[in-house]
Amino acid sequence: MTPRPRLVVLDGSTMGQDISWQGLASQGELTVFDRTEPALVLTRAAGADVLLTNKTVLDAATIEALPDLKAVLVLATGYNVVDINAAARRRIPVCNVPGYSPPSVAQHVFAVVLELFSHTSRHARAVAEGRWSAQPDFCFWDAPVVELAGKTFGVVGFGAIGSRVAELAHAFGMNVLVHVPRPKPAPAYQPFAFCGLDELFASADVVSLHCPLTAENENLVDARLLKLMKPTACLVNTARGPLVDEAALALALSSGRLGAAALDVVRHEPIRPDNPLLTAPNCLITPHVAWASLEARTRLMAGVAANLEAFLAGAPQNVVNTVS
């Protein structure tokens, strides 16, 4: 009788308490740790055939020190927490789950864009404070309410999430500009155009980041690019925190060179108390929650279970490294 594979989840708490692990448990001997500090990774991973991680780092030294390890399944689309080259040298496939989050992330992007352009919560708070009751007129506003229709929406990256965000921007009547490093087919709707990064930042009323983090694009949004943006524009980042130079963004907001920013990700998560963006004006920060709808997490778990099934059948899928 073939022994069941040993499966170890290093940071199950990132998936929430309302998700079932049955799709994995039915395929092997499953151990789920809520979270794992770096000093405990080797101890908890020892003897595992398959390691599962969301944000717990698996660096080269860790991978080399786990002789029984046969596969790494990432509980996410992004896989920068795993040294995929070290895994490849050991012929260990690293598998991610693409495509589970576009509806949720795109919805979040427009939730924050609408907040920044309509100031809904600010005006609702004013009503709760009694300020509307004290007005002599039938309405009042203390922040400008701005239409999205006719404005320009810039998307950096045009994968599943970026393309969905662009579709929603079009549905709001916005002009869509997209920057991608390599040519891609254009959608059927208009107005739409691919353009250079500088042109996008200079032209857009909203810039939304939807590209993966790589060694080449860390601090992509730096002081130079921020200076190109309109003083009324806003920057949205639901991708990865290190894409943005946070000190430069805080300065741009504080000096009035940039209208607003909405960030669901920051360089160090959870956010550190000394992050300059916490005190920057017109900066809306949410706790890396854009991906986290129950619907998206359910799709993610189904994708992880399917990746495990494919690996155990000898035909790994969604492999992000080259395993010869």
C-alpha positions as CSV (number, residue, x, y, z in Angstrom):
1,M,0.0,0.0,0.0
2,T,1.4,3.4,-1.0
3,P,1.8,5.7,1.9
4,R,-0.2,8.9,1.8
5,P,1.9,12.0,1.1
6,R,2.7,14.3,4.0
7,L,1.3,17.7,3.4
8,V,2.3,20.7,5.6
9,V,0.7,24.2,5.4
10,L,2.9,26.8,7.0
11,D,0.5,29.7,7.3
12,G,-3.0,28.5,7.2
13,S,-4.4,31.5,9.1
14,T,-3.9,33.6,6.0
15,M,-6.8,31.8,4.4
16,G,-9.2,32.6,7.1
17,Q,-11.3,30.5,9.5
18,D,-14.2,30.0,7.1
19,I,-12.4,27.9,4.5
20,S,-12.4,24.1,4.3
21,W,-9.2,22.1,4.0
22,Q,-11.0,18.9,3.0
23,G,-9.8,19.1,-0.6
24,L,-6.2,18.7,0.6
25,A,-6.9,16.4,3.6
26,S,-8.6,13.9,1.3
27,Q,-5.4,13.5,-0.7
28,G,-2.8,13.1,2.1
29,E,-1.8,13.5,5.7
30,L,-2.4,17.2,6.3
31,T,-1.0,19.4,9.0
32,V,-2.0,23.0,9.1
33,F,-0.1,25.6,11.1
34,D,-1.7,28.9,11.6
35,R,1.6,30.8,11.1
36,T,5.2,29.9,11.2
37,E,8.1,32.1,12.3
38,P,11.3,31.8,10.2
39,A,13.1,30.0,13.0
40,L,10.5,27.2,13.0
41,V,10.2,26.6,9.2
42,L,12.7,23.8,9.0
43,T,11.4,22.0,12.1
44,R,7.8,22.1,10.9
45,A,8.7,21.3,7.2
46,A,10.9,18.4,8.1
47,G,9.7,15.2,6.4
48,A,7.0,16.9,4.3
49,D,6.5,15.7,0.8
50,V,4.6,18.8,-0.2
51,L,4.9,22.2,1.5
52,L,2.1,24.8,1.1
53,T,2.8,28.5,1.8
54,N,1.1,31.8,1.2
55,K,3.6,34.3,2.6
56,T,6.0,32.2,4.6
57,V,9.4,32.5,2.9
58,L,11.1,29.4,1.5
59,D,14.6,30.5,0.5
60,A,17.4,28.5,-1.1
61,A,18.9,27.4,2.2
62,T,15.6,26.1,3.5
63,I,14.8,24.2,0.3
64,E,18.3,22.7,0.2
65,A,17.8,21.5,3.9
66,L,14.6,19.5,3.2
67,P,15.6,16.3,1.5
68,D,12.1,14.8,1.5
69,L,10.5,17.8,-0.2
70,K,9.0,17.0,-3.6
71,A,6.7,19.9,-4.4
72,V,5.8,23.5,-3.2
73,L,2.2,24.7,-3.6
74,V,1.7,28.4,-3.2
75,L,-1.6,29.5,-1.7
76,A,-1.6,32.5,-4.0
77,T,-0.9,33.7,-7.5
78,G,2.3,35.6,-6.6
79,Y,5.2,33.3,-5.8
80,N,8.1,35.6,-4.9
81,V,8.3,34.1,-1.4
82,V,9.7,30.9,-2.9
83,D,13.2,30.7,-4.4
84,I,12.0,29.0,-7.6
85,N,15.6,28.6,-8.9
86,A,16.7,26.7,-5.8
87,A,13.6,24.5,-6.2
88,A,14.3,23.9,-9.8
89,R,17.8,22.7,-9.0
90,R,16.2,20.1,-6.8
91,R,13.6,19.3,-9.5
92,I,10.9,20.5,-7.2
93,P,8.0,22.0,-9.0
94,V,6.5,25.2,-7.6
95,C,2.9,25.6,-8.5
96,N,0.7,28.7,-8.0
97,V,-3.0,29.4,-8.5
98,P,-3.6,31.9,-11.3
99,G,-7.0,33.5,-12.0
100,Y,-8.8,33.1,-8.7
101,S,-8.9,36.7,-7.7
102,P,-9.6,39.1,-10.6
103,P,-13.3,39.8,-9.8
104,S,-12.6,40.5,-6.2
105,V,-9.5,42.6,-6.8
106,A,-11.1,44.6,-9.6
107,Q,-14.1,45.2,-7.3
108,H,-11.8,46.5,-4.6
109,V,-10.0,48.8,-7.0
110,F,-13.2,50.6,-7.9
111,A,-14.4,50.6,-4.3
112,V,-11.4,52.8,-3.4
113,V,-11.5,54.8,-6.6
114,L,-15.2,55.6,-6.0
115,E,-14.4,56.6,-2.4
116,L,-11.6,58.9,-3.6
117,F,-13.8,60.5,-6.2
118,S,-17.1,60.6,-4.4
119,H,-16.0,60.8,-0.7
120,T,-19.0,58.6,0.3
121,S,-17.8,57.7,3.8
122,R,-16.7,61.3,4.5
123,H,-20.2,62.6,3.7
124,A,-21.9,59.7,5.5
125,R,-19.8,60.5,8.6
126,A,-20.8,64.2,8.3
127,V,-24.5,63.2,8.4
128,A,-23.9,61.0,11.5
129,E,-22.2,63.9,13.2
130,G,-25.3,66.0,12.7
131,R,-23.8,68.4,10.1
132,W,-26.5,67.9,7.5
133,S,-29.2,68.5,10.1
134,A,-27.6,71.9,10.9
135,Q,-27.6,73.0,7.2
136,P,-29.9,75.7,5.9
137,D,-30.1,74.1,2.5
138,F,-31.3,70.7,1.3
139,C,-27.8,69.4,0.7
140,F,-24.2,70.1,1.3
141,W,-20.8,68.8,0.5
142,D,-17.3,69.6,2.0
143,A,-15.3,67.6,-0.6
144,P,-15.6,67.7,-4.4
145,V,-17.7,65.0,-6.0
146,V,-16.0,64.1,-9.3
147,E,-17.4,62.1,-12.2
148,L,-15.3,59.2,-13.5
149,A,-16.9,59.4,-17.0
150,G,-14.5,61.1,-19.4
151,K,-11.5,60.7,-17.1
152,T,-8.4,58.6,-18.1
153,F,-7.7,55.4,-16.3
154,G,-4.1,54.0,-16.6
155,V,-3.4,50.3,-16.0
156,V,0.2,49.0,-15.5
157,G,0.1,45.3,-16.4
158,F,-2.6,43.6,-18.4
159,G,-3.0,40.1,-17.1
160,A,-6.3,38.7,-15.8
161,I,-6.7,41.4,-13.1
162,G,-5.4,44.3,-15.1
163,S,-7.7,43.5,-18.0
164,R,-10.7,43.1,-15.7
165,V,-10.0,46.5,-14.1
166,A,-9.7,48.1,-17.5
167,E,-13.1,46.6,-18.5
168,L,-14.7,48.2,-15.4
169,A,-13.0,51.5,-16.2
170,H,-14.5,51.4,-19.7
171,A,-17.9,50.6,-18.2
172,F,-17.7,53.8,-16.2
173,G,-17.1,55.7,-19.4
174,M,-13.3,56.3,-18.9
175,N,-10.6,56.4,-21.4
176,V,-8.2,53.4,-20.9
177,L,-4.5,53.5,-21.2
178,V,-2.4,50.4,-20.6
179,H,1.3,49.8,-20.3
180,V,2.8,46.3,-20.8
181,P,6.4,45.2,-21.3
182,R,5.5,42.9,-24.2
183,P,2.8,43.3,-26.9
184,K,-0.6,41.9,-26.1
185,P,-3.9,41.9,-28.1
186,A,-6.0,45.0,-27.6
187,P,-9.6,44.6,-26.4
188,A,-12.5,45.5,-28.7
189,Y,-13.8,48.5,-26.7
190,Q,-12.7,52.1,-27.3
191,P,-11.2,54.4,-26.3
192,F,-8.3,52.2,-25.5
193,A,-4.5,52.5,-26.2
194,F,-1.3,50.8,-25.2
195,C,1.4,53.4,-24.3
196,G,4.7,54.0,-22.6
197,L,5.0,54.2,-18.9
198,D,5.9,57.9,-18.8
199,E,2.9,58.7,-21.1
200,L,0.6,56.7,-18.9
201,F,1.6,58.4,-15.7
202,A,1.5,61.8,-17.2
203,S,-1.9,61.4,-18.8
204,A,-4.0,59.3,-16.4
205,D,-6.4,60.6,-13.7
206,V,-6.1,57.2,-12.0
207,V,-3.0,54.9,-12.2
208,S,-3.6,51.3,-11.0
209,L,-0.8,48.8,-10.6
210,H,-1.4,45.2,-11.7
211,C,2.1,43.8,-12.5
212,P,4.1,41.2,-10.6
213,L,7.0,42.2,-8.4
214,T,10.4,41.4,-9.9
215,A,14.0,42.4,-9.2
216,E,13.8,44.8,-12.1
217,N,10.6,46.7,-11.2
218,E,11.1,47.2,-7.4
219,N,10.4,50.9,-6.7
220,L,9.0,51.2,-10.2
221,V,6.8,54.1,-9.0
222,D,9.6,56.5,-7.8
223,A,9.9,60.2,-7.4
224,R,10.5,60.7,-11.1
225,L,7.3,59.0,-12.2
226,L,5.2,60.6,-9.4
227,K,6.3,64.0,-10.6
228,L,4.9,63.2,-14.0
229,M,1.4,62.7,-12.6
230,K,-1.3,65.3,-12.6
231,P,-1.7,67.0,-9.2
232,T,-5.3,65.9,-9.1
233,A,-4.5,62.2,-10.0
234,C,-4.6,59.2,-7.7
235,L,-2.4,56.1,-7.5
236,V,-3.9,52.7,-6.7
237,N,-1.8,49.7,-5.7
238,T,-3.3,46.3,-5.1
239,A,-0.4,44.4,-6.6
240,R,2.8,44.4,-4.4
241,G,4.0,47.0,-1.9
242,P,7.6,47.2,-3.1
243,L,6.5,48.4,-6.5
244,V,6.2,51.8,-4.9
245,D,8.8,54.0,-3.3
246,E,6.8,54.8,-0.2
247,A,8.9,57.7,1.0
248,A,8.6,59.4,-2.4
249,L,4.8,58.8,-2.4
250,A,4.4,60.2,1.1
251,L,6.3,63.3,0.0
252,A,4.2,63.7,-3.2
253,L,1.0,63.5,-1.2
254,S,2.2,65.8,1.6
255,S,3.5,68.5,-0.9
256,G,0.3,68.4,-2.9
257,R,2.1,67.2,-6.1
258,L,-0.3,64.2,-6.1
259,G,-4.0,64.2,-5.3
260,A,-4.5,60.9,-3.5
261,A,-3.4,57.3,-3.2
262,A,-5.2,54.1,-2.3
263,L,-3.0,51.2,-1.2
264,D,-4.0,47.6,-0.3
265,V,-0.3,46.5,-0.1
266,V,2.8,48.0,1.5
267,R,6.5,47.1,1.6
268,H,6.4,45.5,5.0
269,E,3.2,43.7,6.0
270,P,1.6,44.1,8.5
271,I,2.3,47.8,8.1
272,R,4.9,49.2,10.5
273,P,3.8,52.1,12.8
274,D,6.5,54.3,11.3
275,N,5.4,54.0,7.7
276,P,5.3,57.6,6.4
277,L,2.1,56.8,4.4
278,L,0.2,56.4,7.7
279,T,0.4,60.2,8.2
280,A,0.3,61.3,4.6
281,P,-2.8,63.2,3.5
282,N,-5.4,61.7,1.2
283,C,-3.9,58.3,1.5
284,L,-6.4,55.4,1.9
285,I,-4.8,52.2,3.2
286,T,-6.5,48.8,3.5
287,P,-5.0,45.7,5.0
288,H,-4.2,43.6,2.0
289,V,-7.8,42.6,1.7
290,A,-8.6,43.0,-2.0
291,W,-8.1,39.3,-2.8
292,A,-9.9,38.0,0.3
293,S,-13.6,37.6,-0.6
294,L,-15.0,34.3,0.4
295,E,-15.7,33.5,-3.2
296,A,-12.1,34.2,-4.2
297,R,-10.7,32.2,-1.3
298,T,-13.0,29.3,-2.2
299,R,-11.7,29.4,-5.8
300,L,-8.1,29.5,-4.5
301,M,-8.6,26.5,-2.3
302,A,-10.1,24.6,-5.2
303,G,-7.1,25.5,-7.3
304,V,-4.6,24.4,-4.7
305,A,-6.4,21.0,-4.3
306,A,-6.4,20.6,-8.1
307,N,-2.7,21.4,-8.2
308,L,-2.0,18.8,-5.6
309,E,-4.1,16.2,-7.4
310,A,-2.2,16.9,-10.7
311,F,1.2,16.7,-8.9
312,L,0.3,13.4,-7.3
313,A,-0.9,12.1,-10.7
314,G,2.6,12.8,-12.1
315,A,1.5,15.8,-14.2
316,P,2.1,19.0,-12.2
317,Q,0.2,22.0,-13.5
318,N,0.6,25.8,-13.0
319,V,4.3,25.2,-12.6
320,V,6.2,28.5,-12.4
321,N,9.8,27.2,-12.5
322,T,11.6,25.1,-15.0
323,V,12.0,21.5,-13.7
324,S,14.0,19.2,-16.0
